[in-house]
Amino acid sequence: MRTRMLIFAFFATVALAESPYDKVAGVSTPTNVTLNAIAGAYYTGDGLGYNLYLELNTNGHFNCTWNGCLGVYGTSTGTWTVAATRITLKPTDETGMLKDNPMRVLDVLAHSNQYILVKSDYKEFFLKVGLDRFTCFQLWNEKKE
């Protein structure tokens, strides 16, 4: 029985160590991510027509706004949860271009002692391009319009 437990522990450790995200320079997969630790204001975008501002509040609510050169393109509000290294967004109100947007799951990663969030459907793009303000949400202090 002890041998089986050791084998299981070995393969579980190997599985955790083989995260594809760990191949991106300076990026690692954190452990024990909590709602309070990850809460904050995040930004991703191109600085032109695609600028998403995501606020994850410690009370489990989120607000997301898509801004562009012509103003606000859409909003999304609702609740969010974190389990292991994955955030799940559950919108309750969506407008404009964020209505029925598939952005529902975010992978939590670490870079320079801060969390970054990669949309799970952007995983391959992130792995190809790397860390960039367009490939993932990063902490921001003020909206960059």
PyMOL commands that set and color helices and strands:
alter all, ss='L'
color gray80, all
select helices_A, chain A and resi 2-17+20-23+35-38+120-129
alter helices_A, ss='H'
color red, helices_A
select strands_A, chain A and resi 27-28+40-45+51-56+61-68+71-83+86-96+105-111+114-119+137-139
alter strands_A, ss='S'
color yellow, strands_A
deselect
rebuild
show_as cartoon
